[in-house]
Structures are given as structure tokens and as C-alpha cells.
Amino acid sequence: MTTEEKDENLQKIRKFLEDNNISLAYTDTDENYIDFIDDRIVVSRHQTKREIVYTILHEIGHYFCEFFVDEETHTSRVIEEVLAWDVGRDVAHSLRIDVDEDVW
């Protein structure tokens, strides 16, 4: 993926987030997460541009994933993470963002 493609992908994602009233913020920590109170996805600056694209897509997956459990277990956590990656991949596909399956 070229730098230009990565920049285009970030633009597509920013537009998607804007259309869904979700803001994007960067942090200098190594954490990536969703702030549901402020409808905001927070990603670490300490990643490559491709990793940032994939991380945002993954967090979008969490945002739109409708997986709820009464009690969190190791198994439910794994299921939640896999579903977030699947939903993120679906969003990437809808935005015409190519995903390298070996890296994803």
C-alpha cells in the first residue's frame, strides 16, 4: 500500500466517521479505544499509517458491533474482538479500502 493510498484510506475513514457523528482523536500513549460517552475513537500515534487505518477500522467494528453479554469471560472477550475485526473488514470493503489479510 503506497503512502498516497494510505492517505486516501484515512480520508475515506474520516468521512465515514463524520457521517456517523463519531470523532477521531490521536493520543501519545500506546492505547487505542472508543470513548462511548463522547462518541470518539482514540488511536495511538505510535503506529504506522497502515496500522492506524486498521486500528480505526477495528475500533469502528467495536462501535457498531452488537455483541452483549451479561458477564464477560475470556471466551466472550475473544468473540467480541473477532467480531470487531469482521465488522471493521466489512466497513473497509464498503469504503473500498483493500485489506491485506496477512496483516489484518
C-alpha positions as CSV (number, residue, x, y, z in Angstrom):
1,M,0.0,0.0,0.0
2,T,1.5,3.3,-1.1
3,T,1.6,6.4,1.1
4,E,-1.0,8.0,-1.2
5,E,-3.3,5.0,-0.8
6,K,-3.0,5.2,3.0
7,D,-3.8,8.9,2.9
8,E,-6.8,8.2,0.7
9,N,-8.0,5.5,3.1
10,L,-7.7,7.8,6.1
11,Q,-9.8,10.4,4.2
12,K,-12.5,7.8,3.5
13,I,-12.5,6.7,7.1
14,R,-12.7,10.3,8.4
15,K,-15.7,10.9,6.1
16,F,-17.3,7.8,7.3
17,L,-16.8,8.8,10.9
18,E,-18.1,12.3,10.2
19,D,-21.2,10.9,8.5
20,N,-21.8,8.8,11.7
21,N,-21.1,11.6,14.2
22,I,-18.0,9.9,15.5
23,S,-14.9,12.0,16.2
24,L,-11.3,10.8,15.8
25,A,-8.6,11.7,18.2
26,Y,-4.9,10.7,18.5
27,T,-3.0,10.0,21.7
28,D,0.7,9.8,22.6
29,T,0.0,6.7,24.7
30,D,0.0,3.2,23.2
31,E,-3.7,2.8,23.8
32,N,-6.5,2.5,21.2
33,Y,-10.1,2.7,22.4
34,I,-13.6,4.0,22.0
35,D,-14.9,6.8,24.2
36,F,-18.6,6.0,24.0
37,I,-19.5,9.0,26.2
38,D,-18.1,11.4,23.6
39,D,-18.6,9.2,20.5
40,R,-14.9,9.3,19.8
41,I,-12.3,6.8,18.6
42,V,-8.9,7.4,20.1
43,V,-5.8,5.8,18.4
44,S,-2.1,5.9,19.2
45,R,0.2,8.0,17.1
46,H,2.9,5.3,17.8
47,Q,1.8,3.2,14.8
48,T,2.5,3.1,11.1
49,K,-0.1,4.7,8.9
50,R,-1.4,1.3,7.8
51,E,-1.7,0.2,11.4
52,I,-3.6,3.4,12.2
53,V,-6.0,2.6,9.3
54,Y,-6.5,-0.9,10.5
55,T,-6.9,0.2,14.2
56,I,-9.5,2.7,13.3
57,L,-11.4,0.2,11.3
58,H,-11.2,-2.3,14.2
59,E,-12.5,0.3,16.7
60,I,-15.3,1.1,14.2
61,G,-16.1,-2.6,14.4
62,H,-16.4,-2.4,18.2
63,Y,-18.5,0.7,17.9
64,F,-21.1,-1.0,15.6
65,C,-20.8,-4.5,17.0
66,E,-24.0,-5.6,18.7
67,F,-22.5,-8.3,21.0
68,F,-23.6,-8.0,24.6
69,V,-23.1,-10.5,27.4
70,D,-24.3,-10.5,31.0
71,E,-20.9,-11.5,32.3
72,E,-17.6,-11.0,30.5
73,T,-15.4,-14.1,30.2
74,H,-12.3,-14.9,28.3
75,T,-14.4,-16.5,25.6
76,S,-16.8,-13.6,25.3
77,R,-13.8,-11.2,25.0
78,V,-12.3,-13.3,22.2
79,I,-15.6,-13.4,20.4
80,E,-16.0,-9.6,20.8
81,E,-12.5,-9.0,19.3
82,V,-13.1,-11.3,16.3
83,L,-16.5,-9.7,15.6
84,A,-14.9,-6.2,15.8
85,W,-12.3,-7.3,13.2
86,D,-15.1,-8.8,11.0
87,V,-17.2,-5.6,11.2
88,G,-14.2,-3.5,10.5
89,R,-13.4,-5.5,7.4
90,D,-16.9,-5.1,6.2
91,V,-16.6,-1.3,6.7
92,A,-13.3,-1.3,4.8
93,H,-15.0,-3.2,2.0
94,S,-17.9,-0.8,1.9
95,L,-15.4,2.1,1.7
96,R,-13.4,0.3,-1.0
97,I,-10.3,0.0,1.2
98,D,-8.2,-3.0,0.4
99,V,-7.2,-5.1,3.4
100,D,-4.0,-7.2,3.5
101,E,-5.3,-10.4,5.1
102,D,-1.8,-11.3,6.1
103,V,-1.5,-8.2,8.2
104,W,-5.2,-7.7,9.2
